[in-house]
Amino acid sequence: MNTRELEILLVEDDPGDAELTTRSLRKEGLANKILLARDGAEALEILFAAVATGTEVAKGGPHIVLLDLQLPRVSGHAVLKAIRGNDRTRCIPVIVLTSSDHERDLTECYQLGANSYVQKPVDLGKFQDAVKQLGQYWLKVNRTPQWTACASGSAG
């Protein structure tokens, strides 16, 4: 694994799930920085305030977004749509991590451009393993362009 700063935006309103996800990612050494948004509006503020001001988060990350669907204020579907609708954020991998097993949610998320859809396991050990596998693939194996390359359409 390279030594770049790895940043995750975790969008999760359930404190228990947020803590478990954060703990699992840190235990595996999968992220240097985890930003937590407790609702969809806060996620959009984190992403788009950074884009507007050119702050550090906009320059180098987040490298992935872990997105719950059932969120207060702004739904996960709306957050995903906003991410995909902006030139600066559309290349960020968005992994939907949700308790929903509804086929319509699965279909809508992929239609909106989700990179992955994972139903949260109820079992604690299986939940931790799912987060570990997600983190290992999306942060260690998968490659993504920097935000600036995505926005400009360049590969360099």
N, C-alpha and C positions, 0 to 999 in steps of 0.2 A: 504494500500500500504506500502511496506517496505521502508526503508530509504536509500537503495543503490543509488549510483550515476547512473542516467539514461542518456545515451548518444545516440544521434541520428546523423547519417551521412545523411545529406540532399544533394542530387545531383541534382541540378537545375540551368539551365542557364538563366532562365527568372527572372530578378530582382524582378518584381512584385509578381510572384508566390512564389519566395523564401521568400520574406518579409511576405506575407500573411500566408504561411505555418508556418514560424517561430513564427509569432505573435499568431497564433491560438494555437500552441503547448504550448507556454509560458503562454498564458491566462488561459489554462486549467491546468497548473502546471504539464505537462506531461514529461518534460525533464529538467535535471539540466544543460546539455551542448548540444548545437547543433553545429555540425561542418558543414560548408557549402563548398561544392565543386561546382564550377561553370561550370565544364565540366568533361567529363569522365576520361581524363588523370589525372586531379587533384584528383578525387575520388580514382583512383588506387594508386596515390602517397601517399595519406593519409593512405589508408589501408595497402599497402604493404611495405612502408617505416617503418611503425610502426611494422609490423610483423618482418621485417629484423632486426630492432634495439631493439625490445623488449620494446619500449616506453610505456607510460601509456595507450594510446589508444588500444594497442594490448593486454594489460593485462586485461582490464575490459570492453571493448566495441569496437565499438558501439553496442548498444543493438538491433538496427534495422537500416536498410538503406532504406530511401525513395528515389526512383530512377526514374528520368525522362528518357524517351527513346531518344528523339531527342536532342542530346548533341553535342557540337563542339568537335573536335579532336578525341575522342573515344566515340562510340555510347553506349547508355544504354544497348543494347544487349551484347556488348563486355564486359562491366563492370560486368554484371550479370554472364556471362560465366567465367570470371576471378575469381570472388568471389566463385563460385561453384567449380572451378577447383583447389582451394587451400585448403589443409587440415586445415589450421588455420582459414579460413574464411567461409568455407562451411556451418556452422551451423547458421550463422547470418541470421535472417529473412530479406528478401529483399521484400519490397513492391513497386511495380511499380506504380507510380503516374504520369499519363501521359494524354495528351489531345488526344492521338491516339484512334480512334474507329475501327481500322483495325483488322479484325479477325486474320490475319497472325501475327500481333504483339502480340496479346493475346495468340495465340497458341505457338508461338516461346518462349515467356517469360515463360510459364508454362513448356515447354519442357526443357528450360535451368535451371529450378529450382526455379522460382519465388514463393514466398509464397502467394502472393496476387497481383491482378491487379485491379487498380481503375482508371477509367476515370475521369479526373478533371472536376468537374461541372463548367459551365460558370458563373452561378449565384454566387455572392459573399457570400451570406449567406449559400448556399448549399455547396460551397467550404469549408468554415470554419467548417461546420457541418461534412463534410466527413473527414477532418483532425482530428477533435476532436474524432470521432468514431474510426478512425484508431489508433490514439494514445492511447485511452483508452483500446482498445483490446490488441494491441501489446505490450504496456508497463505496463499495470496494470493487465490484465487477463492472457495473454499468458506467459509461462515460457520457457526460453531457457538456454542451458548450457553455461558456461564460455568458452572463446576461448580455453583455455588450455585443457579442458575436450573434446572439439570437436576434437582438433588436436590429442590427444592421444587415442581417442576412448573410454575413460573411462567415467563412469557416476559420478565419485566422485570429 
